Amino acid sequence: MNKTGYFTHPDCRKHEMGPGHPECPERLDAIDDRLLVTGIGDALDRREAPLASVKDIELAHEKMHVAAMRGVGQELADDIAAGGRGYAQIDPDTVMNVHTWNASLRAAGAVLAATDAVMAGELENAFCAVRPPGHHACRDHAMGFCFFNNVAVGARYALDRHGLKRVAIVDFDVHHGNGTEDILAGDERVLMVSFFQHPFYPFTGAGAHAANMVNLPVPAYTRGMAVRELIEQVWMPRLDAFKPEMIFISAGFDAHREDDLGQMGLVEQDYAWITSRVKDIAKKHAKGRIVSSLEGGYNLDALGRSVEAHIRVLADL
Ligand SMILES: [Zn+2]
C-alpha cells in the first residue's frame, strides 16, 4: 500500500489569471512532469480531489465572502455567454475566471479529502497539488492569488468535524500567511509556525501577534542554513510542547533561490530537511499525520525539484 496520497484535479488547471501571470496552470504540469520522470508518482496513492462543500468552506470564511465569490463566478459565466472575456479583477494580483469557483472548491476539497484519508488511517500523509493557493485568503476577502484558505479550512475541519483537540500548521512559503493568521489567531487549538521574508508582501506578521502564532520574519537573501537554525531553535520546541495530533503544511516553494518572486536562498535539500523535521514531530505526537498543500513556487523547474524533494521525505523514497 502506498502510504502517501497525492490529491489533485484537472479543474485546478482551468483557473487562470491571464497571460504572463506567475500563478499559472503550468505550475501543476511542472510538478506532475517531475513526478513522472523521476518515477516517484508510481509510489503515491493518486486520488481525485472532490469539491469542498460551502458549509465546510464556511468553517474558516464569512458567509458573505463565500457568497461573493460564487456570485462573481456566475457573473463571469453570464459575461462569457454575452461574448465577454470572462475575467474579474479581485485585487491588483488576483483575478477570477469562469473556472475559479470550481477550482477553489477542488483545492479546499483536496485538503479535506486528504484529512479524511489520513484520519481514517488509509494514508499516513498526503500532498495536495492544487491551485489556487490559499494562505493569503482572509476570513472575509480574497487576496494575493488566493480565494479560500485551503489549509485553514482543513485545520478547522480536523478540529470541528474529526474532533481533534490540537492541530499545527507549518508555513514555509516565502510570503507571510496573513490569511491563515487572520482566521486562526487566538484559536488556541491551533499552533501556526512560519518564517517569511520581511519586509515583503503582504507586509504583515512582524509586529505583535497572538500567542498561537510563531512568526519568524527574516531579511531578504537569508539562506537555508540560517533558516534551519531558526527552525531548530524556535519552531521545534514550540511544536514539541504543543503535541499536535495532526500537522498541515502550507507548502510554498518560492523561498527557493531560483524563484524570482522572493529573494531568499533555499534549495531543494532545505525543503527536504524542513519536511523531515516536521515529520519527526508528526511521528512523535500525531501518528505521522501530515497533510501538505501547495502554496507558492513560481520558477517551474525549481518548483518541480522542490516538490520532489518534499514528497520523497513524506513517502520515505
Ligand atoms: Zn508565496
Residues whose N, C-alpha, C, O or C-beta is under 5 A from the ligand:
A	BS01	ZN	D173 V174 H175 G252 D254 G296
